[in-house]
């Protein structure tokens, strides 16, 4: 049995529809993936902003003025006056002059 003209047209049409369907499915999947990537980038930007905020807060909380106030208020400590400081001599290192 030989294929007639209308059979060839139907075969090509079926092949075209198959390829068009595959292209449409791939495009839909790529759009979905692009949206997911955009969402993940936004989430990463938010997390990096939070990390920067936490690092700034840690630097602020560990600064000398803040720690000094806490030491004075909570522990009753104070910054030493010049008369309260004593230099401690270091022993000489063997082999150095």
C-alpha positions in Angstrom: 0.0 0.0 0.0 1.5 3.3 -1.0 0.7 6.5 0.8 -1.4 9.0 -1.1 -1.1 12.7 -0.9 -3.7 13.2 1.8 -1.9 10.6 4.0 1.3 12.5 3.7 -0.4 15.8 4.7 -2.0 14.1 7.7 1.4 12.6 8.7 3.2 16.0 8.4 0.3 17.6 10.3 0.6 15.1 13.1 4.4 15.6 13.2 3.9 19.3 13.4 1.4 19.1 16.2 3.7 16.8 18.1 6.6 19.2 17.8 4.4 22.2 18.6 3.2 20.4 21.8 6.7 19.6 22.9 7.8 23.2 22.4 4.8 24.5 24.3 5.5 22.1 27.2 9.1 23.1 27.3 8.3 26.8 27.3 5.8 26.4 30.1 8.3 24.5 32.2 11.0 27.2 31.5 8.6 30.0 32.5 7.8 28.1 35.7 11.5 27.6 36.4 12.2 31.3 35.7 9.6 32.3 38.2 11.0 30.0 40.8 14.5 31.3 40.2 13.2 34.9 40.6 11.6 34.0 43.8 14.7 32.3 45.1 16.8 35.4 44.2 14.3 37.6 46.0 14.5 35.3 49.1 18.3 35.4 48.9 18.4 39.2 48.8 16.1 39.3 51.8 18.2 36.9 53.7 21.4 38.8 52.9 19.7 42.0 54.1 18.8 40.3 57.3 22.3 39.0 57.7 23.8 42.5 57.2 21.3 43.9 59.8 22.3 41.2 62.3 26.0 41.9 61.7 25.5 45.6 62.2 23.6 44.9 65.4 26.3 42.6 66.7 29.0 45.3 65.9 26.9 47.9 67.7 26.3 45.7 70.7 30.0 44.7 71.0 31.3 48.3 70.8 33.3 49.7 73.7 30.8 52.3 74.7 27.9 49.8 74.8 29.9 47.2 76.7 31.3 49.9 79.1 27.8 51.0 80.0 26.6 47.5 80.5 29.7 46.7 82.7 29.1 49.8 84.8 25.4 49.2 85.2 25.3 45.4 85.6 28.6 44.6 87.2 29.5 47.8 89.0 32.8 48.1 87.0 34.4 51.3 85.7 37.0 52.4 83.2 40.4 52.7 85.0 41.8 56.1 85.7 45.4 56.8 84.8 46.5 56.3 88.4 44.9 52.8 88.4 46.9 51.5 85.4 50.1 49.7 86.0 52.5 48.6 83.2 53.4 44.9 83.4 57.0 44.2 82.2 57.4 41.2 80.0 60.2 38.8 80.7 62.9 38.7 78.1 62.6 36.2 75.3 65.5 33.7 75.4 67.8 34.1 72.4 66.8 37.8 71.7 68.8 40.8 72.8 
